[in-house]
């Protein structure tokens, strides 16, 4: 089941049929620990819309009082990239240590107004000369910390700013239109399968200039542990989303340019596509 947020409210897709959930507020829905069974009941007892495509434009699947957080250095490739970019500043050892530590790196990524959805443009920070997309499986957490779904996320990052000094991380990560999520959220019981594939294609002038892929099984840090640390002495009354880190990083000579299109595909979710500007 895929849950979308549209201009006319939540819409559920199941077995190639669409069901309106316009009577339910988004944050009300995504804070149900029993959401999978509730939506299953809905599809069995409600008539479908009788359309073959989403009936209204998509929005980013995030409520007005939710936050996006992110985990870093959860894949070996991310560890290596962070060590390389921060070598001159003397901060490379930090990333090796956090990769092997029990406590993960967790940081605030975006408020809803800094987030865009499928088909919307992301923003290249003007004071950065080395920016890359980070394709990440992003989990949806209820206010109790339960994982009830996942979607595709783009943790747009300024590698030069973070590499200059690890203390610049908030500036490297958080700015206008710095995060993209969507197109919809796969609602699940349990956890995403370890073999869930996460891939990226970056297009420039209509041609691929970088492709890469990994799968969830390559994560060193596990999703329940990331969620548990995020909720330690921290409350999310309206639920939240957590980007789980990237296992695919472009080479060091790659830099995003205005006009590039980033396509991130995750099994069970589909493709999140965003133009850079």
DRENLUM-406126 format. One record per residue: residue in one letter; x, y, z of N, C-alpha, C, O in turn. Coordinates in steps of 0.02 Angstrom, whole numbers. Layout:
// residues N
{site "a", {X, Y, Z}, {X, Y, Z}, {X, Y, Z}, {X, Y, Z}}
...
END
This chain:
// residues 277
{site "x", {42, -60, 0}, {0, 0, 0}, {44, 63, 0}, {92, 68, 38}}
{site "x", {25, 110, -43}, {61, 173, -48}, {14, 230, -27}, {-42, 236, -51}}
{site "x", {38, 270, 19}, {0, 327, 45}, {29, 391, 17}, {89, 405, 26}}
{site "x", {-13, 430, -18}, {9, 493, -47}, {-24, 551, -12}, {-79, 544, 16}}
{site "x", {9, 609, -14}, {-22, 671, 8}, {-32, 714, -54}, {15, 731, -89}}
{site "x", {-94, 730, -68}, {-111, 770, -127}, {-142, 836, -106}, {-155, 848, -47}}
{site "x", {-155, 878, -156}, {-187, 942, -141}, {-258, 934, -115}, {-286, 981, -87}}
{site "x", {-286, 874, -124}, {-353, 860, -98}, {-352, 813, -38}, {-402, 782, -21}}
{site "x", {-294, 808, -6}, {-288, 766, 53}, {-255, 699, 39}, {-232, 687, -17}}
{site "x", {-252, 655, 89}, {-220, 590, 81}, {-258, 545, 32}, {-319, 545, 29}}
{site "x", {-219, 508, -8}, {-247, 460, -55}, {-207, 395, -48}, {-145, 397, -44}}
{site "x", {-242, 339, -45}, {-211, 273, -39}, {-213, 237, -105}, {-265, 235, -139}}
{site "x", {-157, 206, -125}, {-155, 163, -184}, {-145, 91, -161}, {-99, 76, -123}}
{site "x", {-189, 47, -185}, {-184, -24, -166}, {-212, -66, -223}, {-268, -54, -246}}
{site "x", {-173, -114, -246}, {-194, -159, -301}, {-218, -119, -361}, {-270, -134, -391}}
{site "x", {-179, -66, -378}, {-193, -24, -437}, {-259, 13, -432}, {-287, 33, -483}}
{site "x", {-284, 22, -372}, {-344, 62, -361}, {-327, 117, -311}, {-282, 111, -270}}
{site "x", {-366, 172, -315}, {-354, 230, -272}, {-414, 241, -226}, {-472, 233, -247}}
{site "x", {-399, 258, -163}, {-451, 269, -113}, {-439, 337, -81}, {-383, 353, -61}}
{site "x", {-491, 377, -77}, {-486, 442, -46}, {-487, 436, 30}, {-528, 400, 58}}
{site "x", {-442, 472, 62}, {-441, 476, 135}, {-447, 549, 156}, {-419, 570, 207}}
{site "x", {-485, 587, 116}, {-489, 659, 127}, {-520, 677, 194}, {-512, 733, 218}}
{site "x", {-557, 630, 225}, {-587, 644, 290}, {-536, 639, 348}, {-553, 654, 405}}
{site "x", {-476, 619, 331}, {-425, 609, 383}, {-368, 660, 373}, {-342, 667, 318}}
{site "x", {-350, 694, 426}, {-291, 738, 424}, {-228, 696, 418}, {-224, 642, 447}}
{site "x", {-179, 720, 381}, {-118, 682, 370}, {-85, 661, 436}, {-69, 603, 445}}
{site "x", {-76, 708, 482}, {-41, 693, 544}, {-82, 646, 588}, {-54, 611, 631}}
{site "x", {-147, 646, 579}, {-189, 598, 615}, {-175, 527, 589}, {-168, 480, 629}}
{site "x", {-172, 520, 524}, {-160, 455, 494}, {-92, 427, 513}, {-87, 370, 536}}
{site "x", {-40, 467, 503}, {28, 440, 508}, {52, 434, 580}, {110, 418, 592}}
{site "x", {8, 446, 627}, {25, 433, 697}, {-14, 373, 725}, {-17, 363, 785}}
{site "x", {-43, 334, 680}, {-76, 272, 701}, {-26, 215, 699}, {1, 199, 646}}
{site "x", {-13, 186, 757}, {32, 127, 758}, {1, 68, 720}, {37, 23, 699}}
{site "x", {-65, 69, 713}, {-100, 15, 677}, {-117, 36, 605}, {-166, 11, 577}}
{site "x", {-78, 80, 576}, {-96, 108, 511}, {-104, 55, 457}, {-150, 59, 416}}
{site "x", {-61, 6, 455}, {-66, -46, 403}, {-133, -82, 407}, {-167, -89, 356}}
{site "x", {-153, -103, 467}, {-217, -139, 473}, {-276, -92, 461}, {-327, -113, 434}}
{site "x", {-269, -29, 482}, {-323, 20, 470}, {-333, 31, 395}, {-390, 33, 372}}
{site "x", {-279, 37, 358}, {-285, 48, 286}, {-310, -15, 250}, {-346, -11, 201}}
{site "x", {-290, -73, 275}, {-316, -136, 247}, {-391, -139, 255}, {-427, -157, 209}}
{site "x", {-416, -121, 314}, {-488, -118, 327}, {-522, -68, 280}, {-576, -81, 253}}
{site "x", {-489, -12, 270}, {-517, 40, 226}, {-527, 15, 155}, {-579, 27, 125}}
{site "x", {-478, -21, 129}, {-483, -45, 60}, {-537, -99, 53}, {-565, -109, -1}}
{site "x", {-551, -134, 108}, {-602, -187, 106}, {-673, -161, 115}, {-721, -196, 98}}
{site "x", {-679, -101, 142}, {-746, -76, 160}, {-762, -8, 129}, {-813, 22, 146}}
{site "x", {-720, 16, 84}, {-733, 80, 52}, {-728, 73, -24}, {-687, 34, -48}}
{site "x", {-770, 108, -61}, {-766, 103, -134}, {-705, 141, -160}, {-688, 194, -134}}
{site "x", {-672, 114, -212}, {-616, 150, -242}, {-641, 211, -280}, {-701, 217, -293}}
{site "x", {-595, 254, -299}, {-614, 315, -334}, {-634, 303, -406}, {-668, 344, -436}}
{site "x", {-614, 247, -434}, {-632, 233, -503}, {-591, 271, -553}, {-614, 285, -608}}
{site "x", {-529, 288, -534}, {-483, 322, -579}, {-421, 279, -588}, {-408, 234, -548}}
{site "x", {-382, 293, -639}, {-322, 253, -653}, {-258, 289, -636}, {-203, 262, -645}}
{site "x", {-264, 350, -613}, {-205, 388, -591}, {-224, 433, -533}, {-283, 443, -519}}
{site "x", {-174, 459, -499}, {-188, 502, -442}, {-232, 560, -463}, {-219, 592, -513}}
{site "x", {-285, 573, -424}, {-335, 622, -446}, {-315, 695, -438}, {-350, 739, -463}}
{site "x", {-260, 709, -405}, {-239, 779, -396}, {-163, 781, -386}, {-132, 729, -372}}
{site "x", {-133, 839, -394}, {-59, 844, -390}, {-32, 822, -322}, {-65, 829, -271}}
{site "x", {30, 796, -325}, {63, 772, -265}, {95, 828, -225}, {117, 879, -253}}
{site "x", {97, 818, -160}, {135, 860, -114}, {188, 817, -81}, {184, 755, -84}}
{site "x", {237, 848, -50}, {284, 810, -9}, {245, 777, 48}, {206, 810, 81}}
{site "x", {256, 712, 60}, {218, 676, 112}, {243, 691, 183}, {274, 650, 215}}
{site "x", {229, 752, 204}, {249, 774, 271}, {197, 823, 297}, {172, 865, 260}}
{site "x", {181, 818, 361}, {132, 862, 391}, {163, 928, 412}, {224, 934, 416}}
{site "x", {121, 979, 425}, {147, 1046, 441}, {184, 1051, 507}, {221, 1099, 518}}
{site "x", {175, 1001, 551}, {210, 1003, 616}, {260, 946, 624}, {282, 932, 680}}
{site "x", {277, 914, 569}, {327, 860, 571}, {397, 887, 553}, {404, 941, 526}}
{site "x", {447, 847, 569}, {516, 865, 554}, {548, 807, 515}, {526, 750, 518}}
{site "x", {601, 825, 479}, {644, 774, 448}, {711, 776, 484}, {743, 828, 489}}
{site "x", {733, 717, 509}, {799, 709, 536}, {838, 661, 491}, {810, 631, 445}}
{site "x", {902, 656, 503}, {943, 613, 459}, {998, 580, 500}, {1021, 606, 551}}
{site "x", {1019, 522, 476}, {1075, 485, 505}, {1133, 487, 456}, {1123, 484, 395}}
{site "x", {1193, 493, 482}, {1252, 495, 439}, {1299, 437, 451}, {1298, 406, 504}}
{site "x", {1339, 423, 402}, {1393, 373, 407}, {1365, 305, 426}, {1394, 270, 468}}
{site "x", {1310, 286, 396}, {1280, 221, 410}, {1302, 168, 360}, {1291, 108, 372}}
{site "x", {1332, 189, 305}, {1359, 143, 255}, {1435, 154, 250}, {1459, 209, 264}}
{site "x", {1471, 102, 230}, {1544, 107, 224}, {1563, 160, 172}, {1611, 198, 183}}
{site "x", {1526, 164, 117}, {1542, 213, 65}, {1535, 284, 91}, {1575, 327, 74}}
{site "x", {1486, 297, 133}, {1478, 363, 163}, {1536, 378, 209}, {1561, 434, 210}}
{site "x", {1557, 329, 248}, {1615, 338, 292}, {1676, 360, 252}, {1710, 407, 270}}
{site "x", {1689, 325, 197}, {1748, 339, 157}, {1744, 409, 127}, {1794, 446, 128}}
{site "x", {1686, 427, 101}, {1678, 494, 71}, {1688, 549, 122}, {1721, 599, 108}}
{site "x", {1659, 541, 181}, {1666, 592, 233}, {1739, 599, 256}, {1762, 654, 269}}
{site "x", {1774, 544, 260}, {1844, 547, 280}, {1886, 583, 227}, {1931, 621, 243}}
{site "x", {1869, 571, 164}, {1907, 604, 109}, {1895, 679, 108}, {1942, 718, 99}}
{site "x", {1833, 700, 117}, {1817, 771, 110}, {1844, 812, 169}, {1855, 872, 162}}
{site "x", {1853, 780, 227}, {1874, 816, 287}, {1947, 805, 305}, {1969, 825, 359}}
{site "x", {1985, 774, 261}, {2055, 757, 276}, {2097, 819, 290}, {2137, 820, 336}}
{site "x", {2087, 872, 249}, {2127, 932, 257}, {2112, 969, 322}, {2155, 1003, 350}}
{site "x", {2050, 962, 347}, {2031, 997, 408}, {2049, 959, 471}, {2042, 984, 526}}
{site "x", {2073, 897, 463}, {2091, 856, 520}, {2033, 822, 553}, {2040, 795, 609}}
{site "x", {1975, 821, 520}, {1917, 791, 551}, {1900, 721, 526}, {1848, 693, 544}}
{site "x", {1945, 691, 485}, {1928, 627, 454}, {1919, 571, 504}, {1879, 526, 493}}
{site "x", {1957, 572, 559}, {1951, 518, 609}, {1883, 515, 641}, {1861, 462, 662}}
{site "x", {1848, 573, 644}, {1782, 574, 675}, {1734, 526, 640}, {1695, 492, 672}}
{site "x", {1738, 525, 574}, {1690, 485, 535}, {1705, 410, 541}, {1659, 370, 540}}
{site "x", {1768, 393, 546}, {1785, 322, 556}, {1760, 300, 625}, {1735, 244, 632}}
{site "x", {1768, 343, 674}, {1747, 325, 742}, {1671, 318, 747}, {1647, 271, 779}}
{site "x", {1634, 363, 716}, {1561, 359, 721}, {1534, 300, 681}, {1482, 272, 699}}
{site "x", {1569, 280, 627}, {1548, 222, 589}, {1549, 159, 631}, {1506, 116, 625}}
{site "x", {1599, 153, 674}, {1607, 93, 716}, {1573, 99, 784}, {1568, 50, 820}}
{site "x", {1551, 159, 802}, {1522, 169, 868}, {1450, 143, 872}, {1416, 136, 821}}
{site "x", {1427, 128, 932}, {1357, 108, 942}, {1310, 167, 930}, {1258, 160, 899}}
{site "x", {1329, 226, 956}, {1287, 286, 948}, {1295, 313, 877}, {1351, 326, 855}}
{site "x", {1240, 322, 841}, {1244, 347, 772}, {1251, 423, 770}, {1238, 457, 819}}
{site "x", {1272, 447, 713}, {1268, 519, 699}, {1196, 535, 678}, {1171, 507, 630}}
{site "x", {1163, 579, 715}, {1095, 600, 699}, {1095, 676, 698}, {1124, 709, 741}}
{site "x", {1062, 705, 648}, {1059, 777, 644}, {992, 799, 615}, {959, 762, 578}}
{site "x", {973, 860, 633}, {912, 889, 606}, {923, 907, 533}, {974, 936, 515}}
{site "x", {875, 889, 490}, {882, 903, 418}, {836, 958, 394}, {860, 1007, 365}}
{site "x", {770, 953, 406}, {726, 1002, 375}, {658, 1006, 411}, {633, 957, 438}}
{site "x", {631, 1066, 410}, {561, 1078, 426}, {520, 1070, 362}, {549, 1068, 308}}
{site "x", {454, 1065, 367}, {414, 1055, 306}, {425, 1109, 253}, {424, 1094, 193}}
{site "x", {436, 1172, 273}, {443, 1224, 222}, {510, 1221, 186}, {520, 1254, 134}}
{site "x", {557, 1182, 212}, {621, 1172, 178}, {622, 1107, 136}, {673, 1089, 108}}
{site "x", {565, 1075, 133}, {560, 1010, 100}, {517, 1015, 37}, {468, 1052, 36}}
{site "x", {535, 978, -15}, {496, 976, -76}, {476, 904, -91}, {505, 857, -63}}
{site "x", {428, 896, -136}, {404, 830, -155}, {426, 812, -225}, {466, 847, -256}}
{site "x", {399, 757, -249}, {415, 732, -316}, {397, 784, -369}, {342, 813, -368}}
{site "x", {444, 797, -415}, {432, 844, -469}, {445, 916, -453}, {440, 959, -497}}
{site "x", {462, 931, -390}, {477, 1000, -371}, {552, 1011, -369}, {591, 964, -360}}
{site "x", {573, 1073, -378}, {643, 1090, -384}, {676, 1095, -315}, {646, 1120, -267}}
{site "x", {738, 1071, -311}, {780, 1081, -252}, {827, 1140, -265}, {833, 1165, -321}}
{site "x", {860, 1163, -211}, {899, 1224, -215}, {974, 1210, -205}, {993, 1178, -156}}
{site "x", {1015, 1234, -251}, {1087, 1229, -244}, {1112, 1290, -205}, {1103, 1348, -227}}
{site "x", {1143, 1277, -149}, {1165, 1332, -105}, {1217, 1374, -141}, {1264, 1348, -172}}
{site "x", {1209, 1440, -137}, {1252, 1486, -176}, {1323, 1490, -151}, {1369, 1506, -189}}
{site "x", {1335, 1476, -86}, {1403, 1482, -60}, {1438, 1414, -57}, {1488, 1407, -21}}
{site "x", {1413, 1365, -95}, {1446, 1300, -99}, {1466, 1286, -171}, {1429, 1302, -218}}
{site "x", {1525, 1257, -179}, {1549, 1239, -246}, {1556, 1164, -255}, {1585, 1141, -305}}
{site "x", {1529, 1124, -207}, {1534, 1051, -212}, {1473, 1021, -178}, {1473, 1006, -118}}
{site "x", {1420, 1014, -218}, {1358, 987, -191}, {1340, 921, -225}, {1351, 913, -285}}
{site "x", {1313, 875, -186}, {1293, 810, -212}, {1226, 790, -183}, {1209, 812, -128}}
{site "x", {1188, 749, -219}, {1128, 719, -190}, {1147, 658, -149}, {1198, 625, -162}}
{site "x", {1106, 641, -101}, {1117, 580, -62}, {1051, 540, -62}, {1004, 560, -27}}
{site "x", {1049, 485, -100}, {988, 445, -102}, {980, 403, -38}, {1024, 365, -21}}
{site "x", {924, 412, -4}, {916, 380, 61}, {846, 352, 71}, {796, 385, 56}}
{site "x", {844, 290, 95}, {780, 263, 118}, {761, 302, 181}, {799, 307, 228}}
{site "x", {701, 329, 180}, {677, 373, 233}, {617, 342, 267}, {566, 327, 235}}
{site "x", {622, 330, 332}, {568, 297, 368}, {521, 347, 399}, {540, 402, 420}}
{site "x", {457, 327, 403}, {405, 366, 436}, {395, 337, 505}, {383, 277, 513}}
{site "x", {399, 380, 556}, {393, 360, 626}, {334, 393, 658}, {322, 453, 648}}
{site "x", {295, 355, 696}, {240, 384, 734}, {267, 419, 796}, {327, 416, 810}}
{site "x", {223, 451, 832}, {245, 486, 893}, {273, 439, 945}, {309, 461, 990}}
{site "x", {258, 374, 940}, {285, 325, 988}, {353, 298, 965}, {384, 259, 1001}}
{site "x", {375, 317, 905}, {438, 293, 879}, {432, 230, 837}, {483, 200, 821}}
{site "x", {372, 209, 820}, {363, 149, 780}, {371, 164, 706}, {345, 214, 681}}
{site "x", {409, 122, 671}, {417, 128, 598}, {354, 98, 565}, {339, 39, 574}}
{site "x", {318, 139, 527}, {257, 116, 495}, {261, 121, 419}, {215, 99, 384}}
{site "x", {316, 148, 392}, {321, 154, 320}, {388, 183, 300}, {429, 202, 342}}
{site "x", {399, 185, 235}, {461, 214, 209}, {449, 245, 141}, {402, 227, 106}}
{site "x", {493, 291, 123}, {489, 326, 59}, {560, 340, 34}, {609, 322, 67}}
{site "x", {565, 373, -24}, {630, 393, -50}, {646, 463, -26}, {601, 506, -21}}
{site "x", {709, 475, -11}, {730, 541, 12}, {795, 562, -22}, {837, 521, -38}}
{site "x", {802, 628, -31}, {863, 657, -57}, {890, 706, -5}, {862, 759, 5}}
{site "x", {945, 687, 26}, {978, 728, 77}, {1031, 770, 41}, {1091, 753, 42}}
{site "x", {1010, 824, 8}, {1055, 866, -30}, {1108, 895, 16}, {1092, 922, 69}}
{site "x", {1172, 890, -3}, {1227, 905, 43}, {1282, 945, 10}, {1296, 937, -49}}
{site "x", {1313, 989, 50}, {1370, 1029, 27}, {1434, 997, 55}, {1451, 1007, 113}}
{site "x", {1469, 960, 13}, {1527, 923, 37}, {1585, 970, 55}, {1623, 955, 100}}
{site "x", {1592, 1026, 20}, {1647, 1072, 36}, {1637, 1105, 103}, {1685, 1113, 141}}
{site "x", {1575, 1125, 119}, {1563, 1159, 183}, {1573, 1111, 241}, {1606, 1129, 290}}
{site "x", {1546, 1051, 236}, {1556, 1002, 290}, {1629, 982, 295}, {1655, 971, 350}}
{site "x", {1663, 975, 237}, {1733, 955, 238}, {1779, 1006, 268}, {1831, 989, 297}}
{site "x", {1761, 1071, 263}, {1803, 1123, 293}, {1807, 1116, 368}, {1860, 1128, 398}}
{site "x", {1751, 1096, 399}, {1750, 1088, 471}, {1685, 1051, 489}, {1631, 1072, 469}}
{site "x", {1690, 994, 526}, {1629, 958, 543}, {1578, 1000, 581}, {1519, 983, 581}}
{site "x", {1600, 1054, 614}, {1553, 1097, 649}, {1508, 1137, 602}, {1459, 1167, 623}}
{site "x", {1525, 1137, 537}, {1484, 1171, 488}, {1427, 1127, 462}, {1392, 1147, 415}}
{site "x", {1418, 1068, 491}, {1369, 1021, 466}, {1299, 1051, 458}, {1268, 1040, 406}}
{site "x", {1273, 1090, 506}, {1206, 1117, 496}, {1201, 1161, 433}, {1149, 1160, 400}}
{site "x", {1253, 1199, 418}, {1251, 1241, 358}, {1258, 1199, 294}, {1231, 1217, 242}}
{site "x", {1293, 1143, 299}, {1301, 1099, 242}, {1239, 1060, 226}, {1230, 1035, 170}}
{site "x", {1194, 1054, 275}, {1136, 1009, 268}, {1069, 1045, 266}, {1023, 1022, 233}}
{site "x", {1062, 1101, 301}, {997, 1132, 311}, {995, 1201, 280}, {1030, 1247, 301}}
{site "x", {952, 1208, 229}, {942, 1272, 194}, {877, 1265, 154}, {845, 1212, 156}}
{site "x", {858, 1316, 119}, {794, 1313, 81}, {795, 1257, 30}, {843, 1251, -9}}
{site "x", {743, 1217, 28}, {733, 1162, -19}, {792, 1114, -20}, {816, 1093, -73}}
{site "x", {816, 1097, 40}, {874, 1053, 48}, {855, 980, 50}, {898, 936, 46}}
{site "x", {790, 965, 57}, {768, 896, 65}, {710, 882, 17}, {668, 925, 6}}
{site "x", {710, 822, -11}, {654, 799, -51}, {633, 730, -27}, {675, 689, -11}}
{site "x", {568, 718, -25}, {541, 653, -7}, {482, 637, -51}, {447, 681, -75}}
{site "x", {471, 572, -62}, {414, 551, -102}, {432, 496, -151}, {486, 466, -145}}
{site "x", {388, 482, -200}, {325, 516, -211}, {271, 499, -159}, {230, 542, -142}}
{site "x", {270, 437, -134}, {223, 417, -82}, {259, 376, -30}, {319, 363, -35}}
{site "x", {223, 356, 21}, {251, 316, 76}, {224, 245, 73}, {164, 235, 73}}
{site "x", {269, 197, 69}, {249, 127, 72}, {233, 109, 145}, {277, 111, 188}}
{site "x", {171, 92, 158}, {149, 74, 225}, {161, 0, 235}, {142, -41, 193}}
{site "x", {193, -18, 290}, {216, -86, 301}, {200, -110, 372}, {188, -70, 417}}
{site "x", {199, -175, 379}, {203, -207, 444}, {274, -234, 451}, {299, -266, 405}}
{site "x", {306, -222, 506}, {375, -244, 514}, {423, -193, 486}, {414, -133, 497}}
{site "x", {474, -217, 450}, {527, -174, 424}, {536, -184, 350}, {517, -237, 324}}
{site "x", {566, -136, 314}, {583, -148, 244}, {629, -208, 237}, {671, -221, 281}}
{site "x", {622, -246, 183}, {663, -305, 172}, {736, -285, 163}, {750, -233, 132}}
{site "x", {783, -325, 189}, {855, -309, 181}, {876, -300, 109}, {922, -261, 94}}
{site "x", {843, -335, 63}, {863, -331, -8}, {831, -272, -44}, {837, -266, -105}}
{site "x", {798, -227, -7}, {769, -168, -38}, {823, -128, -74}, {872, -107, -43}}
{site "x", {813, -116, -138}, {863, -82, -179}, {852, -6, -177}, {795, 17, -177}}
{site "x", {907, 31, -176}, {907, 104, -176}, {953, 126, -232}, {1014, 113, -229}}
{site "x", {927, 158, -283}, {968, 177, -341}, {960, 250, -358}, {911, 282, -339}}
{site "x", {1008, 277, -395}, {1007, 347, -414}, {1033, 354, -486}, {1080, 320, -506}}
{site "x", {1001, 399, -523}, {1024, 419, -589}, {1022, 495, -591}, {970, 525, -578}}
{site "x", {1079, 526, -606}, {1083, 599, -614}, {1088, 614, -688}, {1133, 590, -722}}
{site "x", {1041, 656, -712}, {1040, 673, -783}, {1062, 746, -793}, {1044, 790, -755}}
{site "x", {1102, 755, -845}, {1123, 823, -864}, {1112, 830, -939}, {1138, 791, -979}}
{site "x", {1074, 879, -958}, {1056, 888, -1029}, {1024, 825, -1057}, {1035, 807, -1115}}
{site "x", {983, 792, -1016}, {947, 733, -1038}, {986, 669, -1041}, {960, 618, -1063}}
{site "x", {1050, 670, -1019}, {1092, 610, -1021}, {1117, 593, -952}, {1133, 638, -913}}
{site "x", {1122, 529, -935}, {1148, 509, -869}, {1222, 529, -862}, {1262, 515, -906}}
{site "x", {1239, 561, -806}, {1309, 578, -792}, {1334, 541, -730}, {1394, 540, -717}}
{site "x", {1288, 511, -692}, {1308, 468, -636}, {1251, 421, -621}, {1193, 440, -619}}
{site "x", {1268, 358, -609}, {1220, 308, -587}, {1252, 269, -530}, {1313, 260, -528}}
{site "x", {1211, 246, -485}, {1236, 205, -429}, {1179, 169, -395}, {1121, 188, -403}}
{site "x", {1197, 118, -357}, {1145, 80, -322}, {1176, 43, -263}, {1235, 27, -262}}
{site "x", {1134, 31, -214}, {1152, -9, -157}, {1088, -44, -132}, {1036, -38, -165}}
{site "x", {1092, -78, -77}, {1032, -106, -47}, {1035, -98, 28}, {1089, -88, 56}}
{site "x", {978, -104, 59}, {973, -90, 131}, {1017, -135, 173}, {1040, -115, 227}}
{site "x", {1031, -195, 149}, {1072, -242, 187}, {1143, -217, 197}, {1179, -243, 241}}
{site "x", {1165, -167, 159}, {1233, -141, 165}, {1240, -90, 222}, {1295, -67, 236}}
{site "x", {1185, -72, 254}, {1188, -26, 310}, {1220, -60, 370}, {1203, -116, 388}}
{site "x", {1267, -25, 402}, {1297, -51, 463}, {1251, -38, 523}, {1243, -81, 566}}
{site "x", {1222, 21, 525}, {1174, 38, 577}, {1105, 14, 555}, {1088, 21, 496}}
{site "x", {1066, -14, 600}, {1001, -41, 584}, {946, 9, 599}, {952, 51, 644}}
{site "x", {891, 5, 560}, {838, 54, 566}, {808, 59, 637}, {799, 115, 661}}
{site "x", {792, 4, 671}, {764, 10, 739}, {812, 45, 787}, {790, 83, 830}}
{site "x", {876, 33, 780}, {925, 65, 824}, {927, 140, 810}, {932, 180, 857}}
{site "x", {925, 160, 747}, {925, 231, 730}, {864, 265, 760}, {869, 319, 789}}
{site "x", {806, 233, 753}, {744, 262, 781}, {748, 266, 857}, {726, 316, 886}}
{site "x", {775, 216, 887}, {779, 215, 961}, {824, 271, 986}, {807, 304, 1035}}
{site "x", {880, 283, 953}, {924, 338, 974}, {891, 405, 962}, {898, 451, 1002}}
{site "x", {855, 412, 905}, {823, 476, 890}, {772, 494, 944}, {764, 553, 960}}
{site "x", {737, 445, 971}, {685, 457, 1019}, {710, 458, 1092}, {670, 464, 1138}}
{site "x", {775, 452, 1103}, {801, 457, 1171}, {795, 528, 1196}, {824, 574, 1167}}
{site "x", {756, 538, 1248}, {747, 604, 1278}, {727, 656, 1226}, {745, 714, 1231}}
{site "x", {688, 635, 1176}, {668, 679, 1122}, {597, 658, 1102}, {585, 599, 1090}}
{site "x", {552, 705, 1098}, {483, 689, 1082}, {463, 719, 1015}, {488, 772, 995}}
{site "x", {419, 684, 980}, {393, 706, 916}, {317, 697, 918}, {291, 646, 896}}
{site "x", {281, 746, 945}, {209, 739, 957}, {169, 724, 894}, {114, 697, 898}}
{site "x", {196, 742, 836}, {159, 732, 774}, {194, 682, 728}, {178, 678, 668}}
{site "x", {241, 644, 755}, {280, 598, 715}, {335, 633, 677}, {339, 695, 679}}
{site "x", {377, 595, 642}, {432, 625, 605}, {456, 577, 551}, {432, 520, 546}}
{site "x", {502, 601, 510}, {534, 559, 460}, {609, 559, 473}, {638, 608, 496}}
{site "x", {640, 502, 458}, {712, 495, 470}, {746, 467, 408}, {733, 410, 388}}
{site "x", {789, 508, 378}, {831, 484, 323}, {886, 440, 352}, {918, 459, 401}}
{site "x", {897, 382, 322}, {938, 331, 355}, {1010, 327, 330}, {1046, 281, 348}}
{site "x", {1032, 376, 290}, {1101, 376, 267}, {1107, 351, 196}, {1062, 319, 169}}
{site "x", {1164, 367, 165}, {1174, 349, 95}, {1230, 300, 86}, {1282, 303, 119}}
{site "x", {1220, 253, 40}, {1272, 206, 21}, {1299, 218, -48}, {1338, 178, -74}}
{site "x", {1277, 273, -80}, {1298, 289, -148}, {1319, 363, -151}, {1279, 407, -139}}
{site "x", {1383, 375, -166}, {1410, 443, -168}, {1446, 452, -234}, {1488, 411, -252}}
{site "x", {1432, 506, -272}, {1468, 518, -334}, {1543, 528, -322}, {1562, 543, -265}}
{site "x", {1584, 520, -373}, {1657, 530, -364}, {1673, 602, -343}, {1632, 647, -350}}
{site "x", {1733, 611, -317}, {1752, 675, -288}, {1754, 732, -339}, {1752, 791, -319}}
{site "x", {1759, 717, -402}, {1761, 771, -452}, {1691, 789, -478}, {1685, 829, -525}}
{site "x", {1639, 760, -448}, {1571, 775, -471}, {1540, 830, -429}, {1546, 831, -367}}
{site "x", {1506, 876, -463}, {1470, 930, -429}, {1404, 942, -466}, {1404, 948, -528}}
{site "x", {1350, 946, -430}, {1285, 960, -461}, {1285, 1030, -492}, {1318, 1076, -468}}
{site "x", {1248, 1036, -547}, {1239, 1100, -582}, {1165, 1115, -590}, {1123, 1070, -590}}
{site "x", {1150, 1179, -596}, {1080, 1198, -608}, {1056, 1165, -672}, {1091, 1164, -723}}
{site "x", {996, 1137, -670}, {968, 1102, -726}, {974, 1027, -721}, {938, 991, -755}}
{site "x", {1019, 1002, -679}, {1025, 930, -669}, {960, 903, -640}, {925, 937, -603}}
{site "x", {944, 841, -658}, {885, 807, -631}, {909, 745, -594}, {944, 703, -622}}
{site "x", {889, 739, -531}, {909, 683, -488}, {849, 637, -481}, {795, 657, -458}}
{site "x", {858, 574, -500}, {806, 523, -495}, {827, 469, -445}, {878, 436, -455}}
{site "x", {789, 462, -392}, {804, 413, -340}, {748, 362, -339}, {689, 380, -330}}
{site "x", {765, 298, -348}, {715, 245, -350}, {726, 197, -293}, {782, 174, -282}}
{site "x", {673, 181, -258}, {675, 132, -203}, {621, 80, -214}, {564, 97, -228}}
{site "x", {640, 17, -207}, {592, -38, -214}, {531, -25, -171}, {536, -8, -112}}
{site "x", {473, -34, -202}, {411, -27, -164}, {384, 43, -159}, {327, 52, -137}}
{site "x", {424, 92, -179}, {404, 162, -174}, {396, 194, -243}, {347, 229, -256}}
{site "x", {444, 181, -287}, {445, 214, -352}, {502, 262, -356}, {552, 255, -320}}
{site "x", {496, 312, -400}, {551, 358, -414}, {533, 429, -391}, {480, 456, -407}}
{site "x", {579, 457, -353}, {576, 527, -333}, {621, 567, -380}, {681, 555, -384}}
{site "x", {592, 614, -417}, {629, 652, -467}, {626, 727, -451}, {573, 755, -439}}
{site "x", {685, 758, -450}, {690, 830, -434}, {742, 864, -476}, {797, 838, -486}}
{site "x", {725, 922, -502}, {772, 964, -539}, {809, 1009, -491}, {783, 1030, -440}}
{site "x", {872, 1022, -508}, {914, 1066, -466}, {913, 1137, -495}, {917, 1147, -556}}
{site "x", {906, 1186, -450}, {909, 1255, -474}, {939, 1301, -421}, {946, 1361, -432}}
END
